[in-house]
Amino acid sequence: MYRFLLTPRWIGATLLAVAAIACCLWLGSWQLGRFEARVGSHHAAAAQAPSGAPVSLDAVLPGADAKVSTVTVGRPVSLTGSYDPAHQLLVPDRTVDGRSGYYVLTPLRTDDGRAVSVVRGWAPGGAAGARPPAAPSGQVTVTGRLQAPETSGSGGAVAGGLPAGQLGTISPATLVNLLPYPVYDGWVAADQVPAGLTAVPTAQPAGGDGLTARAFQNLGYTLEWFVFAGFVGFMWFRLARREAEAAQDRALGLDPALAVD
């Protein structure tokens, strides 16, 4: 009944189906490998996140173009330089422990000419007319936790229309117009804060608490390729079954095309 499978037409169709199934399985396995790699990277980042002694900021962000990532957010860092109180900025509409207040951001000039945006702490209330503690003079060493640049509106403040001396979003893109020197990517929340200020907790960037959407996209593609492989196998079986039934009908002298109700 299945002798037709040995005909050239069916041999070609079978080889084509096998090749298609193998290709789909390979692509599905490749996408699964990408998903597992992203899961492994996520677990490695979680294991590294913020623990241990502070390391030099230049070791975490080597080079002028280095960017803060989900792996480095919250990393304890140390940096040495001199505060620039002339360009101190207040960042309003920031919430800590359910209370609204503002950040005190003071650039810390380093030996290479760049500056680090150091948030020396948070204070409750409005930023208008606020008088935060003065930054220490001379060379200082600051330890803190590396934070990702904020996106527009992430802190709740409106970037435009703020008074002089206030900042809506902490990012190199906004600081470039306010500071006369280049800055590192991201910012640092100081661990030791002066009296009257509260240490700022680490804020994970969007997608930093779990796997990214791209990782689950890889998993979705994995399932799709495996489904395609199953569909090819199902269609080959269905066509072969139909051909076998037609061959059996012909052997019995039946012609389905001439059948009447």
N, C-alpha and C positions, 0 to 999 in steps of 0.2 A: 504493500500500500504506500510505502514511503520511498519506493524506488525512484520517484521523480527527483529526489534530493541529489541523485548522482548525475542528473542532466547538467550540461554546461551552464544553463541559465541559473539553476538553483545553486550550483557550486559557486558561481560568481556572486550571487546574492548573499549566500552564507558567509563567504569571505569578507564581503563588504560590511555585513552586519557585525561580524567579529571585530573587524578593524575599527568600526564606529564605537562599539562597546569598549574596546581597549582604550581608545582615545578619550572617551568620556571618563572612564575610570582613572586614567592618568591625570587628566585635568582636575578631576575632583580630589584626587590625592594631593596634587600640587597645591590647590586652594586650602585643603585641610592642613598641609604643612605650613602655609603662610599664617593661618589662624593660630596654630600651635606656637609658632614663633612669636606672634604678637602677644599671646598669653604668657609665654615665657619672659618676654621683655617686660610685661606689666608686673609679673611677680618679682622679677629682679629689681624693678624700680621700687616696688613696695618694700622689698627687703632692705634697700639702700636708704630709703627715705628716713626722714631726718633723724639721724642718730650718730653718735660718736663725737669726737672732738672736732671743733671748727677747723676747716682747712682754708688756705689762702683763696681769696676770691678769684685770683688769676688762674689758679689750678682748676676751678670749676668753669670759669668763662675765659679760656685762653684765646687771645686774639681779639682784635677790635670788632670782628663780625660775629663773635660767639653769642648765641641766644640761650635764654632760659627755656628749659623743656620740662615736661612732666617728671623726668628723672631727677632734675636738679632742684625743682621747687621744694622749699622747706629745708634744703641742705644747710647745715650750720657752717658759716663762713666767718673769716676774720679779714679785716682790711685796715690799712694804716694810711693816714693822711691828715689833712687839716680842714676843719669845717669852714664853710664860706657863709657866715651869717648874713652877709649883704644880699644874698640871693635865697634866703630862707623862704619857704612857701607853706601856706596852710591849705590843707585839702579838706573842704567841708563835706557834710552829709555822709559821714562814715559811722557805721554802727558797730559797737563792741558791747557784748553782754546785754543786747537788747536796748541799749541807750544810744542816742544820736550824739555825735560830736564831730571832731575834726582831727586829722593827722597833722603832725608837725614834721615837715620834710626839710632837711638841711643837707645840701650837697657836701660831700666829702671829697676834696681834691686830693688826688693821688700823685705819686712822683712822675707818672708818665703823662700828666697833663689832663687826663680824663677825670671825671667825677662819678661818684656813686651816689645815687639817691637814697639817703638814709632817713627812714622814718624814725625819729627819736622817741615817738610815743603818740598816744591818743589822749585827748582831753574832752570832757563833755561840754555841751553847749554849742553856741554858734561861733563861727570863725571871725565874724565882724568885731573889731575892737579887741580881739583876744591878745593877751600878752604871755606867750609861752616862755618857759625858762630859757635863758640864753645858752647858746652852745659853748662848750669849753674851747678855749683858745689854744693855739699851738698844735703840735703833732699829737695825735691820739690814735689808739688802736681800738677798733669797734668790733664786737662780735655780734652776730645776729643770724637771721634766717633769710635765705634768698627767696624772693617773691617774683612771680611772673608779672610782666607789664599788664596794666589794666586795659580793658577795651573801653571804647567810648560809652559812657553811661553806666559802667559796671559798678561804680561806687555809689550811684544815686544822684550825683551832682551833675548839673548841666555845664558842659565844658565852656560854652559861650556865655558872655555877659557877666563874668565874675569880676569882682574888684581886683585892683592891682595887689599882688602879693598872695593871691589864691590860685589854686590849680584844681581843675575838674577831674582830670584823669592822669594817673601816674604812668607815663610811658615816654620812651625817647622821642616819639613823634610830637608830643606836646611840649616836652622840655627843651627841644631844640630851638624853639622860638623865645625861650625865657632865660636860657643860660648861655654865657659867652664861651662855653667850652663843651666838648663832646662828653657823653655820659655812657656808662655801661648799660647793657640791656637789663631790664627788670629793676628791682629795688631791694633794699635790705631793711627788715624790721629789727631794730636794735633790741638786744636782750636786756641790757641795763639801761633803764630810763631815769631821767631826773625826777625829783619830787614834783608831784602835781600831774604827772603823766602816767599812762597805763601802757604796758607793752602790748603791741599789736599781734594778734594771733596769726598763724600762717593761713593764707587763703589759697586753696587749690584752684587752679584754672579749670575752665569748663572741660569736662571729660577726664580730669585728672584723678577722680576718685574711682574710676573703673575702666573697663576696656573701651576703646574708642569705637565709633560707629564703623570705621573701616575694618576693624577686626571681625565684627559680626557680619559685615558685607562679605568677607572671605568665607565665613561659615555658610552664609546663604548661597554663595556660588558653589560651594562644595555639595550641598544638598541638590542644587539644580543639576549639576553634572551627573550625580548618581541617579537622579530621576530620569535624565535623558538616556543613560545607559540601560536602565530598566525598561524604558519605553521602547527602545530599539529591539531589545530581546523579546518583549511582549508582541510587537508588531511582526517580528519574524515568525514567532510561534503561531500567531493567529493566521498569517498567510499560509504557512505550511499546513496547518490544520484544515484550512479551507480547501487547499489543493488536494489534501488526502481525502477529504470527504467527496470532492468532485470526482476523483479517480475511483473511489469505491462505488459511486453512483453509476459511473460509466461501466464498471465491471458488472454491475447488476442489470445493465441495459436501461438504466434510467437517465434521462436527460433533463436536468433541472430547468433548462431554458424552455422545455415544452410542457412543464408541469402546469396543471390547471387546478383552480380551487374546487 
